[in-house]
Amino acid sequence: MDLLVFIRDWLVPISTAITLVSTAIAAWVAVLQYRLKVSAEGRLKQSSLAEMDTRLSKLFSELMWLAHARAGSHVSDTLLEQAIKKNLVPDTYFRDPHKDELKRHIEESCILNLPVGSASQEAAIVSIAELGKRYEILREPARAALTSIARFAKDPAEKALKILGS
C-alpha cells in the first residue's frame, strides 16, 4: 500500500516537472532556431541587395554607351589584314616592347565605332536621370555622367539634370 501512495504522491508531480522541463527546452531550441533563421535571412537579403546593385550598376554603365552615342565597336578583320599586307603596321610593332604601340595603332586604324541615333541617345540620357532619381546608389554616378554628357549634348543633358534634381 505504501508503494501505491508513494507513486500517487510523487509520480504525478515528477512526470509533470519532466514535461515542463522538456517543453521549456523545446521552446528554447525553437527560439534559437528562429534567431538563426532570421539572421540567415538578413545575410541573404544583404547578399541579394549587393547582387542587385551590381547588376543595376552594370546595366547603368551599358546605358552610358548609348548616352555617348556609341552602340559598341567592331574590329574589322579585313582592315587589319590589309594594314598588315600593305605594311601599314611596321614589323617592329609585333615585338614585345611595342605591344602598346601595336594596340594603339590597331585601335586607331581597324576598330569601327558604331553610331547611335539621336532619339536613342536622348532616351538614354533621360533614362540615366530617371534611374538616378529612383535609385540612390545611381544618383551620384548619374549626376557625374550627365555633367560629362553636357559637354557634347548640352540640351538633353541639362533637361536630364533638372529631372535628377541638380
C-alpha positions in Angstrom: 0.0 0.0 0.0 2.8 2.3 0.8 4.1 1.8 -2.8 0.8 3.0 -4.3 0.7 6.1 -2.0 4.3 6.9 -3.0 3.5 6.5 -6.7 0.4 8.6 -6.4 2.1 11.3 -4.4 5.4 11.5 -6.3 4.9 10.1 -9.8 2.4 12.7 -10.9 4.5 15.7 -9.8 7.7 14.2 -11.2 6.1 13.5 -14.6 4.7 17.0 -14.6 8.1 18.5 -13.9 9.7 16.4 -16.6 7.0 17.5 -19.0 7.5 21.2 -18.1 11.3 21.0 -18.4 11.2 19.2 -21.8 8.7 21.8 -23.1 10.9 24.7 -21.9 13.9 23.1 -23.6 12.0 22.6 -26.8 10.8 26.2 -26.7 14.3 27.5 -26.1 15.6 25.4 -29.0 12.8 26.7 -31.2 13.7 30.3 -30.3 17.4 29.7 -31.1 16.4 28.2 -34.5 14.2 31.1 -35.2 17.0 33.6 -34.4 19.4 31.6 -36.7 16.8 31.7 -39.4 16.2 35.4 -39.1 20.0 36.0 -39.1 20.4 33.9 -42.2 17.5 35.7 -44.0 19.2 39.0 -43.1 22.5 37.8 -44.7 20.6 36.6 -47.7 18.9 39.9 -48.1 22.2 41.8 -47.9 23.7 39.4 -50.4 20.7 39.8 -52.8 20.9 43.6 -52.5 24.6 43.6 -53.3 24.0 41.4 -56.3 21.1 43.5 -57.5 23.2 46.7 -57.0 26.0 45.1 -59.0 23.7 44.1 -61.9 22.0 47.5 -61.8 25.3 49.3 -62.0 26.4 47.1 -64.9 23.3 47.8 -66.9 23.6 51.5 -66.0 27.1 51.5 -67.4 26.0 49.9 -70.6 23.3 52.6 -70.9 26.2 55.1 -70.9 27.3 53.8 -74.3 24.0 54.8 -75.8 24.1 58.2 -74.0 27.6 58.8 -75.5 26.2 57.9 -79.0 28.0 54.6 -79.1 26.4 51.2 -79.9 29.6 49.3 -79.4 32.6 48.7 -81.7 33.8 46.2 -84.2 37.3 45.1 -85.2 37.4 44.8 -88.9 39.4 41.7 -89.9 39.6 43.0 -93.5 41.1 46.3 -92.4 43.6 44.6 -90.1 44.7 42.1 -92.9 45.1 45.0 -95.4 47.1 47.0 -92.9 49.5 44.1 -92.4 49.7 43.3 -96.1 50.5 46.9 -97.1 53.0 47.3 -94.3 50.9 50.0 -92.6 51.7 48.1 -89.3 55.5 48.0 -89.1 57.2 44.7 -88.1 58.7 46.3 -85.1 55.2 46.6 -83.5 55.0 42.9 -83.2 57.9 42.6 -80.8 57.1 42.6 -77.1 58.3 46.1 -76.1 55.9 47.5 -78.8 52.7 45.9 -77.7 51.2 49.2 -76.6 52.1 50.9 -79.8 50.6 48.0 -81.8 47.4 48.1 -79.8 47.1 51.9 -80.2 47.7 51.6 -84.0 45.1 48.9 -84.4 42.6 50.9 -82.3 43.1 53.9 -84.4 43.0 52.2 -87.8 41.0 49.0 -87.6 38.2 49.5 -84.9 34.9 50.8 -86.2 32.7 52.6 -83.6 29.0 52.0 -84.3 26.9 55.2 -84.0 23.5 55.6 -82.3 20.6 57.6 -83.5 19.8 60.9 -81.7 16.5 59.5 -80.4 18.2 56.6 -78.8 20.8 58.9 -77.3 18.3 61.3 -75.9 16.2 58.4 -74.5 19.3 57.0 -72.8 20.2 60.4 -71.3 16.7 60.8 -69.8 16.8 57.2 -68.6 20.0 57.9 -66.8 18.3 60.8 -65.0 15.2 58.7 -64.1 17.3 55.8 -62.8 19.5 58.2 -60.8 16.3 59.7 -59.3 14.8 56.3 -58.4 17.9 54.5 -57.1 20.1 56.3 -54.6 23.1 54.1 -55.5 23.0 55.5 -59.0 22.3 59.2 -58.1 25.9 60.4 -58.0 27.1 58.3 -61.0 24.1 59.7 -62.9 24.9 63.3 -61.9 28.6 62.8 -62.9 27.6 61.2 -66.2 25.1 63.9 -67.1 27.6 66.6 -66.3 30.1 64.9 -68.7 27.5 64.4 -71.4 26.5 68.1 -71.2 29.8 68.9 -72.9 28.6 67.4 -76.2 24.8 67.1 -75.8 24.0 70.2 -73.8 20.2 70.5 -74.1 19.2 66.9 -73.3 21.8 66.6 -70.5 20.6 69.9 -68.9 17.0 68.7 -69.1 18.0 65.4 -67.5 20.0 67.1 -64.7 16.7 69.1 -63.9 14.9 65.7 -63.7 17.6 64.4 -61.4 17.2 67.5 -59.3 20.7 69.0 -59.6 
